[in-house]
Amino acid sequence: MELIPISENVLINPEQIEAVEMRKVKGEKTFVIIIGGKSYIPSVDSAALLKDLVLGGMRLNEQFFSV
């Protein structure tokens, strides 16, 4: 299990992700990661986060992405 940073003090396990959503937050589009019914808004670069998620074990064909 490799934990992925989504902010300075929050690490997530990509295997526990229930959904990755694109939402408008404060007028800007951002990713929201759902784990255990909780929503997390990453403060890291979106492209780097997606790369880390895929390299960390998240299988794109098995996860639910919502727009």
C-alpha positions as CSV (number, residue, x, y, z in Angstrom):
1,M,0.0,0.0,0.0
2,E,1.4,3.4,-1.0
3,L,-0.2,6.5,0.4
4,I,-0.7,9.5,-1.9
5,P,-0.4,13.1,-0.6
6,I,-3.4,15.3,-1.4
7,S,-2.4,18.2,0.9
8,E,0.4,19.0,3.3
9,N,-1.2,17.0,6.1
10,V,-3.5,14.4,4.4
11,L,-2.4,11.2,2.8
12,I,-4.8,8.8,1.1
13,N,-4.8,5.1,0.1
14,P,-5.8,5.0,-3.6
15,E,-7.4,1.6,-3.0
16,Q,-10.0,3.1,-0.7
17,I,-11.2,5.8,-3.2
18,E,-14.9,5.5,-3.9
19,A,-15.2,8.2,-6.4
20,V,-13.3,11.1,-8.0
21,E,-15.5,14.0,-9.0
22,M,-15.1,17.3,-10.8
23,R,-16.9,20.1,-8.9
24,K,-17.1,23.8,-8.9
25,V,-15.7,25.1,-5.6
26,K,-15.5,28.8,-5.0
27,G,-16.1,29.4,-8.8
28,E,-13.2,27.1,-9.9
29,K,-13.3,23.6,-11.1
30,T,-11.5,21.2,-8.9
31,F,-11.3,17.5,-8.1
32,V,-13.0,16.0,-5.1
33,I,-12.0,12.6,-3.8
34,I,-14.6,10.6,-1.9
35,I,-13.3,8.1,0.6
36,G,-15.5,6.4,3.2
37,G,-18.3,8.9,2.5
38,K,-16.1,11.9,3.2
39,S,-15.1,14.5,0.6
40,Y,-11.5,15.6,0.3
41,I,-10.4,18.6,-1.9
42,P,-6.8,18.2,-2.9
43,S,-4.5,21.2,-2.6
44,V,-1.8,19.7,-4.9
45,D,-1.5,20.0,-8.6
46,S,-4.4,18.1,-10.4
47,A,-2.2,16.6,-13.1
48,A,0.4,15.4,-10.6
49,L,-2.3,14.0,-8.3
50,L,-3.9,11.9,-11.1
51,K,-0.4,10.7,-12.1
52,D,0.3,9.7,-8.5
53,L,-3.1,8.0,-8.2
54,V,-2.5,5.9,-11.3
55,L,1.1,5.0,-10.3
56,G,-0.1,4.3,-6.7
57,G,-2.4,1.5,-7.8
58,M,-5.8,3.1,-8.8
59,R,-7.1,1.3,-11.8
60,L,-9.0,3.7,-14.0
61,N,-11.3,1.0,-15.4
62,E,-12.4,-0.1,-11.9
63,Q,-13.0,3.3,-10.3
64,F,-16.1,5.5,-10.6
65,F,-15.4,8.9,-12.0
66,S,-18.2,11.5,-11.8
67,V,-18.5,14.8,-13.7
